[in-house]
Amino acid sequence: MEVLLHEDLAALSDLDEQSLLESLSQRFKQDRIYTYIGDILVAINPFKYLPLYEKEVSERYKYHEKTKLPPHIFAVADRAYQSMLGRLATGPRNQCIVISGESGAGKTESTKLLLRQIMELCRANSQLEQQILQVNPLLEAFGNAQTVMNDNSSRFGKYIQLRFHNSSVKGAKINEYLLEKSRVVHQDEGERNFHIFYCMLAGISPDDKDMYGLLDPTQYRYLNGRYGSEDIVRKWGEKYSEVCNAMDMVGFEEQEKVDMMTILAGILSLGNIMFEPTETDALRVTDKSMGWLKATAGQFGVQEEELLRSLTCTLSVTRGEAIRRLHNQQQAEDARDSIAKVAYGRVFGWIVSKVNELLAPNVDFDVELSEIGILDIFGFENFAVNRFEQLCINLANEQLQYFFNHHIFLMEQIEYKEEGIEWESISFKDNKPILDLFLTKPIGILSLLDEQSAFPQASDRDFVDKLNSKFKSSPHYEVVRSHSPLFTVVHYAGKVQYNGLGFLEKNRDTIPASIRSLFINSVTPLLSLLFAATISRTGTLMPRKAKLMQKADDNFNSTRKQSVGAQFKHSLAVLMEKMFVASPHFVRCIKPNGSKLPDQVDNKIVMDQLRYNGLLETIRIRRDGFSWRPSFKEFAQRYNILLIKPDLPLTKESCMSILNTTKIHGWKCGSSRMFFKYWHQEELARLLERLGKAAVVIQKDYRSLRCRRKYLSLLVEVHRQRQAQREREEREAREEEEKRDQELEEEMKRRLDMEQENKSKEAEYLFLPLLLLLTYSAFGKYSDLFPFSTFCYVTALFKNLLKKGF
Ligand SMILES: Nc1ncnc2c1ncn2[C@@H]1O[C@H](COP(=O)(O)OP(=O)(O)OP(=O)(O)O)[C@@H](O)[C@H]1O
């Protein structure tokens, strides 16, 4: 039991297919839906609520050590986030998380959980992060639908690029891949149209229903006249308010929402327009559907007659002459359906481009952003009837499987050989020949499809005949003897029989110029914008400014447009380019049974998935192989800190010296790079972390020492300043006192002087008359000899002598 419940299957020494299955299903029965194969996460869809994603669980998985907690999708989010920031074994790098598995295996749920946890990790609570989280319900409503394999199946692929500056999210970009537009006009048994139609009909208020001209849901042919039980309708209603909230949150304007709903209502009405032949060659709209024609024209904001004309005939200009060709009933119905598909496809593309506009990073161009990409692409599909869409979906899955194989098996084993590492080769199912069958030029399925699509007279049968003649000897292709244009491709995940009917038309995906110009002139601004938009080489809608529209439309030529197959091929190539330069993390989703039931494991279904996913081989390569292979330079640069020697040369010898200081075993040394087991990354990261913690302690102590020293010198300075202050104050006091003494002395002197003066004045007053008397009496006799002036002079002389204290 111990072995069976092992959390990392790569740690088991011996495992065969049967014990792998047993091990996973035992864990599943105990609600342990996650299991590691080294650094790869296997997730089995529980089809029931499990208390695995609560706030408290999310907290535990933040910055955790992998081996200390059970395997979890949150652990993948944590590892991608920490690796992006360069906190784990490697320096900062862009990351991508690749989620794969067949339809209904749980990819979209895993994507949502990853997004949520990454937002938690960057402590997100700003408006931007809320907007990023709100994008999902919006895209799900417009891009998901019920299929026989999954009630909430993604009918498009998406690659979400989260962009960060340092640790906080600065923006996001959604890349969408090939929406299954044909679902708007046709759904197979047991399937439904896109969720938004049902949500809108269930959740809209009676007033708005009147405003948009919506009627009873069972009346609409595009909905197959089917609606749902009361319970389901209630849920759709709730979903509709969620979608409206999401639109508000993401930032859609009121008029844009109204336009969008009007277009959806128009698509539903359009589907009810039926045609019948008249006695002349012309077609007419049946009496019953005249009302629908009127309603559609109103909802699409175009003239009723013009709409009818564009449905029933094609106008083309040859050598300056306008030629009108009448449609037969089938052509009119095709024109009707193609309007519905284009309108819906473009609404979806517009939502994505609008979301991207609103979530674009608001930072300067020179700010370098890091990225985590999450890929949630439609799962492998094999229905009773497989059409062009299934072919594209399965091609995308082939491409993903190739990416997985390339990373896990191919690159690794090539490097062992090149670097002289002893290695017993592990065989795996290489799907490169199947990819080549699709993508090779000029003789691959997509090239032949393009070739045939370019001939207006070619039929789907011609296309399949061409495939049969070119690939009849290929081990990955089987000719099917039938009146219908059938063919079989042996995919990595099993054989799929395709029905070639409609392949050419879907690949061309053109709308007649007359229809396009009719809608460009619609009074509904959004519809006009959508039909004037161009489509990029990778199939992305590019809305244009109104003024530029008409000019470009004058020389619009539908044959210049890339085929859908070519666009899809390009978009996959661009996606692979992005993913090949990032560090990948793999989540392999497994569907436990075909009935979408909880607690049930269908051994055959699970075993098939384990086999075609190559999980047993993955376990072997993760157990015996060296999944992490940094170059000497890369390793020495990152880990020289373990030697605590600056300026260490980035050589093999340095790598050896570094590793000799650790207790890590089991690594190998090649001729230009090191070879490590997946768990070595964790061990080295732990050593770095320990060193990091030690560095923090040293920094802390050093800082405290510096602070203490600074404090002491400040204290001395304070003492010095205080002393100086004291001395200054004393000196000032002294000077003040001296000044006061001096003033006192002066005052005393002044008073003395005054006293003296007073005394002399008294003497003057006392002696002057006497002196005068004496003088006069002494000199009186000789007054003749002494004139009066002499007398005055002598008197003044005495007076002065008296003043001076004589
Ligand atoms: N972790 C989970 N916990 C509970 N239920 C889950 C979980 N994962 C998936 N499910 C259930 O399985 C259903 C299908 O999952 P999901 O839509 O994620 O599959 P998918 O692989 O994305 O399929 P497709 O390729 O068709 O889009 C979900 O609607 C949900 O009911």
The ligand as a MOL file (V3000), in Angstrom:
LIG
                    3D

  0  0  0     0  0            999 V3000
M  V30 BEGIN CTAB
M  V30 COUNTS 31 33 0 0 0
M  V30 BEGIN ATOM
M  V30 1 N -10.3010 19.7070 -10.0320 0
M  V30 2 C -11.5830 19.4870 -10.2890 0
M  V30 3 N -12.4620 19.3910 -9.2800 0
M  V30 4 C -13.7690 19.1560 -9.5130 0
M  V30 5 N -14.2980 18.9960 -10.7510 0
M  V30 6 C -13.4720 19.0920 -11.8040 0
M  V30 7 C -12.0750 19.3490 -11.6390 0
M  V30 8 N -11.5250 19.3690 -12.8560 0
M  V30 9 C -12.5250 19.1640 -13.7420 0
M  V30 10 N -13.7060 18.9920 -13.1250 0
M  V30 11 C -15.0220 18.7420 -13.7420 0
M  V30 12 O -14.8110 18.2390 -15.0420 0
M  V30 13 C -15.4490 19.0690 -16.0160 0
M  V30 14 C -14.6010 19.1200 -17.2590 0
M  V30 15 O -13.3850 19.7700 -16.9740 0
M  V30 16 P -12.7290 20.8080 -17.9770 0
M  V30 17 O -13.7610 21.6340 -18.6190 0
M  V30 18 O -11.6510 21.4770 -17.2530 0
M  V30 19 O -12.1430 19.8110 -19.0780 0
M  V30 20 P -11.2120 20.1530 -20.3180 0
M  V30 21 O -10.0850 19.2030 -20.2650 0
M  V30 22 O -10.8730 21.5850 -20.3130 0
M  V30 23 O -12.1070 19.7920 -21.5350 0
M  V30 24 P -12.1930 20.4340 -23.0100 0
M  V30 25 O -10.9720 20.0450 -23.7190 0
M  V30 26 O -13.4090 19.8050 -23.5690 0
M  V30 27 O -12.3490 21.8930 -22.8070 0
M  V30 28 C -15.6080 20.4230 -15.3320 0
M  V30 29 O -16.7090 21.1190 -15.8370 0
M  V30 30 C -15.8330 20.0190 -13.8980 0
M  V30 31 O -17.1740 19.6770 -13.6810 0
M  V30 END ATOM
M  V30 BEGIN BOND
M  V30 1 1 1 2
M  V30 2 1 2 3
M  V30 3 2 2 7
M  V30 4 2 3 4
M  V30 5 1 4 5
M  V30 6 2 5 6
M  V30 7 1 6 7
M  V30 8 1 6 10
M  V30 9 1 7 8
M  V30 10 2 8 9
M  V30 11 1 9 10
M  V30 12 1 10 11
M  V30 13 1 11 12
M  V30 14 1 11 30
M  V30 15 1 12 13
M  V30 16 1 13 14
M  V30 17 1 13 28
M  V30 18 1 14 15
M  V30 19 1 15 16
M  V30 20 2 16 17
M  V30 21 1 16 18
M  V30 22 1 16 19
M  V30 23 1 19 20
M  V30 24 2 20 21
M  V30 25 1 20 22
M  V30 26 1 20 23
M  V30 27 1 23 24
M  V30 28 2 24 25
M  V30 29 1 24 26
M  V30 30 1 24 27
M  V30 31 1 28 29
M  V30 32 1 28 30
M  V30 33 1 30 31
M  V30 END BOND
M  V30 END CTAB
M  END
